[in-house]
Each structure stands twice: as C-alpha cells, then as structure tokens.
Amino acid sequence: YQSGISVIIEGSQTRKSVIFIWLLSGKSVILWRNQIEKSVMLKRKIQKVLHDYFCSESSKVLLLDGARQIGKSFIIRHEAKKFFKNYIEINFLEDKNGEKLFAGISTVKDFYLKLSVFAGGKMGDKKNTIVFLDEIQAYPELLTLLKFLKDDARFTYIASGPWLGVTLNKTLSKPGGRIQKVKMHPLDFEEFLWANGVSEKVVDTVKSCFEQEFVVPEGIHKVMMELLYRYVIVGGLPAVVNTFLQTKNIEQTYHVQRNLITEYEDDMVKYAADADKPRIRECFESIPKQLAKENKKFQYSVVRKGCRSSQYIGSIQWLEDAGIAKRCYNTQITELPLEGNAIPDCFKLYTTDIGILVSMLDYGTQADILKGNLLAYKGAIF
C-alpha cells in the first residue's frame, strides 16, 4: 500500500497477470492485460456437479444433456481423469460411423463383451474405473440399457450427448429412476468473466453491491459493462469464447459462430423426423426476424405466411428439447411462481446462446453493440 493505492495482481499458470489499481476514490483501472496466446481451460460451474457425483455412491447414472458444442465431453473428460485410475471413453457416434462395435447391443452381457474388446486392459472395478458413454443418442437403445448397467454396478458410468431430450422422447422404455439428468448450458456471464481473468473476489464485490443496493465503484462498473458488451457478441460456446480470447477478432469469432449454426442445421436433418425437418429449420431461421420487430409475441405468420400454430408448435418444442432455443413467456401477474402465471400462447423464442442470436442478426450489429448501443436491440437481445 502506498499513498492510498492498492495494487491487486491476479494470475495463473495459464495466463499472464492482470494488474488493477484501485484508488481510494473507488475507481479502478486495468493497467495491463497480456493477450492470451492459447486456449485455456474454461472454468465451469458444472464442475461442482461432476465432482459431487464422482464422490458420491449415487444409485443413478449421471446423464449430461445440452446442445452441441457447449463443452460437455471436454469437461467430463477433464474431471473424470482426476478421480479415476482407469478412464474409458466410448464415442458412439464415431462407432456408428465406423466399426459399429456397439451396434445392436441388447443385454448387459453383450455390452461387457464388446467393452472388453474395446478397452479390456482398463477394466478395473467400480471405485477405480469410469466408463464415459459419449454421443449416446447415436444408439438410443443404450439409454434403456443404462438402468441395467447401473444395477449391475460393475463400473461407474456417466453419459452425455446432444439432442437427448429429443432422443428420450422417442425411447419406448425410458431408464426412469436410474438416471440423473442434468442440463448443461453455454457459459453464463459470470463464467465469461472468469475466462477473461476477472477473479471471484471482483465478481463477489459486484454481487455484494447488488444485494446491498450499493453503487458499484465507477472503475469496476466501466470494466464490467465493456465485458458485458463482449459477452453479448461472443456468447458462451467454448469454441467461440476461446477464439475471441486468442484473437480478439470479432470477424474470426463470427465465422466460428456461423459454422456452429451450420452444424445445428445439419443435425436437424439427422435427428428430426422427415416431415418435421423443414418446419424446424424454418422456425429456427425465423428467430431473428421475430425479434427484430416490436412483436409482443412469437408470430407464426412470420415463419410462413398463412401458417397456424398447430403446424409449428411441435417444431418449437423440438428446438427446446434439443437445447437450441428457449421460450420466454409473457405474464400479466408479476408474482411467484412466474411459470404458473405464464400465458401459454404468448411467448418469444430465443436461442439459448446469446452470441449465436447476435450472429444471426445483420453483420455490423457486433460493432454497434461494442459501442454500447444495446438499447437499439431492446426486445431482441433483452
């Protein structure tokens, strides 16, 4: 401490230090921030859920659900290897497109036989072996088999995949009480702050100001608003966040987002019923049009002129089950529970990742938002 100035140095092995000077007047200034040169391990809140599951003697198999490219496989792999001596990962989508070793399995005995061929040397026991069943939606019958694998209790199991909401709805015999389904989402704003080198102490300071209705120090407020504008543009998909952290280039970030949108649309073709495919895509592509206008609610006529809700409501449900979109309902009564007071046919449809939504708007929107012009997109972004 010198002359009423405190210097806070924050850093880690994966990024250079960030230096703040916090004046007694309540202002803080970032003096220097080294550009991140490589992808970093993004801290996620779901890590605690995985930690608790691995440490427990749960009677259920953890099933991690969520849209494609939100980091499910990476975070499971990262955390599981910390806890278990023997780590076995099976990617069923790769298997289905390749050797088809696990195709047609109907019994636990068959599964263990195929598993011994795949990873016999790593098969220990329940306490030291975890089997990660990735892309399990590729073989829907294995969702039913999960309850029998859990009852057999030979190993610890965890499963994940996109479109699980869609796949489970099609599964005739659901695993029921033998799975613990957890929904994973893109990085929220707090996780985005961590990725940008903002410490939990600084985040806690902002939370404390909000809870106690204190004014946030001007310097911190300015930094937080700049990061908020970036978050609105970048969103919370790990590949997009890492591209932004590495390059600080909005155009490169935008191209990654557009590629992910193409992947989403390709998956609609793969996993939706033939009759629903065009309608699902039409609903998805109408989202920016719906939000660009001062519409009070989602209008089916914007999707296609003359169409009715009965033709498209199933498509919207599919997008929700797939984790791509989310309905935000209107309510005329601002009392809890809000869900109970929602008007069922009065809603707006948003993408679950705000960065994907912005990338679907006109190119140039990003520059406008970076200038702090969020109010121009009231109703669309917030």
SULTAWO-V151552 format. One record per residue. NEAR is the number of other ideal C-beta (glycine too) atoms within 8 Angstrom. D_CENTER is the distance of its C-alpha to the mean C-alpha in Angstrom with 2 decimals. Layout:
near:d_center
NEAR:D_CENTER
NEAR:D_CENTER
This chain:
near:d_center
4:41.32
4:43.71
3:45.05
6:42.37
10:39.50
6:36.82
7:34.83
7:31.44
7:30.32
9:26.78
7:25.67
4:24.53
2:25.32
6:22.54
9:23.40
6:26.65
8:27.70
14:26.90
11:30.05
12:30.34
10:33.71
11:33.80
11:37.10
5:38.90
4:38.63
9:34.93
9:33.88
12:31.68
8:31.47
9:29.35
6:32.17
7:30.41
7:27.04
8:27.07
5:24.77
9:22.33
4:23.77
5:21.23
5:17.63
10:16.92
5:15.13
12:12.27
7:12.74
9:9.96
8:10.92
10:10.01
10:12.96
7:15.39
10:14.45
14:15.08
9:18.16
8:19.57
11:19.24
12:20.96
6:23.63
6:24.37
3:26.63
7:24.31
5:25.90
9:22.64
14:20.31
14:16.72
14:14.55
12:10.83
12:9.30
11:6.25
12:6.42
9:8.02
9:7.42
14:4.04
11:6.90
12:7.96
8:11.51
8:12.03
13:11.38
14:13.41
11:16.04
9:16.34
12:16.85
14:18.94
8:21.37
5:22.21
8:23.36
11:25.06
6:27.99
10:27.34
12:23.94
14:23.78
7:20.92
12:21.45
8:19.48
16:20.82
9:19.88
8:21.99
14:24.61
10:24.84
5:25.36
6:27.77
4:30.02
7:28.86
8:29.89
12:27.84
8:28.66
3:30.70
12:30.32
6:31.51
8:32.65
9:31.65
6:34.70
9:33.60
12:30.16
9:31.79
8:34.26
11:31.67
13:29.66
9:32.93
7:33.40
10:29.92
8:29.89
8:33.14
4:33.72
9:30.56
11:31.20
9:32.23
7:31.70
8:29.14
6:29.25
8:28.85
16:26.95
14:23.37
11:22.48
14:18.92
12:18.73
14:16.02
11:15.54
15:17.64
13:17.39
9:19.95
11:22.53
9:22.00
8:25.22
12:23.69
13:21.59
12:25.04
13:26.31
16:23.80
13:26.00
9:29.05
13:27.52
12:26.60
7:30.12
7:31.65
5:29.85
7:30.81
12:27.55
10:24.27
12:21.54
16:17.75
15:15.98
16:12.70
14:11.96
12:10.47
13:12.62
13:13.71
11:14.42
13:16.62
14:18.18
9:19.06
7:20.73
6:22.93
10:23.79
4:27.31
4:27.40
8:24.24
10:23.84
6:24.01
6:24.69
11:23.96
13:20.16
9:17.78
7:14.67
10:11.63
7:8.45
11:5.22
8:2.70
11:2.52
12:5.99
9:8.40
7:11.93
8:13.35
13:11.15
15:12.00
12:15.54
12:15.63
12:14.66
9:17.53
9:19.96
10:20.28
7:21.39
6:20.65
6:24.27
11:23.78
12:20.71
8:22.86
11:25.68
11:23.81
8:22.69
9:26.33
11:27.67
7:25.60
6:26.64
6:30.24
5:30.40
6:31.54
4:31.31
10:28.80
11:30.93
8:31.29
12:30.19
12:26.91
9:26.33
8:26.92
11:24.51
11:21.73
9:22.37
8:22.29
12:18.91
9:17.68
12:19.08
12:17.34
13:13.91
13:14.69
13:15.60
12:13.10
17:9.82
17:6.83
16:6.35
12:8.39
9:11.19
15:11.77
15:11.82
11:14.16
12:16.25
13:16.80
12:17.70
10:20.07
8:21.73
6:21.38
8:22.02
10:20.47
6:21.96
9:20.44
15:16.98
11:17.70
8:18.82
11:15.65
14:13.75
9:16.58
8:16.47
14:12.88
11:14.17
8:17.08
10:15.10
12:13.52
10:17.12
8:18.58
12:16.53
12:17.83
8:21.22
6:20.61
10:19.29
11:20.77
5:24.41
5:26.82
4:28.01
11:24.56
11:23.24
6:24.92
11:24.13
13:20.38
10:20.39
12:22.78
15:20.65
13:17.57
7:19.91
10:21.64
14:18.79
11:19.99
8:23.56
13:22.98
13:21.61
7:24.14
7:26.96
4:28.03
11:27.28
5:27.22
9:25.12
11:23.68
8:26.79
11:27.19
8:30.05
10:27.73
10:26.04
7:29.52
4:32.87
4:34.49
9:31.65
6:31.12
7:28.27
5:29.37
8:28.63
14:25.01
8:23.66
8:22.69
12:20.74
13:18.69
8:18.11
12:17.05
13:14.37
12:13.12
10:13.51
14:11.58
13:8.44
10:9.49
14:11.51
8:12.58
11:16.19
7:17.55
10:21.01
10:24.16
9:26.36
5:29.94
5:30.17
4:28.24
5:28.61
3:26.51
5:25.12
9:23.57
6:22.21
5:25.78
9:27.16
10:24.87
9:26.76
6:25.45
6:26.45
8:25.61
13:22.03
11:20.02
13:17.12
12:14.17
11:11.24
11:7.92
12:7.48
12:10.85
17:11.61
14:11.66
16:13.90
14:16.17
10:16.55
9:17.81
10:20.43
4:23.64
5:23.52
6:25.03
10:22.83
11:21.12
8:24.55
9:25.42
15:22.45
10:23.15
6:26.63
7:25.34
8:26.00
11:23.21
5:25.80
6:26.50
12:23.14
8:23.57
7:22.52
10:20.13
11:17.71
6:18.76
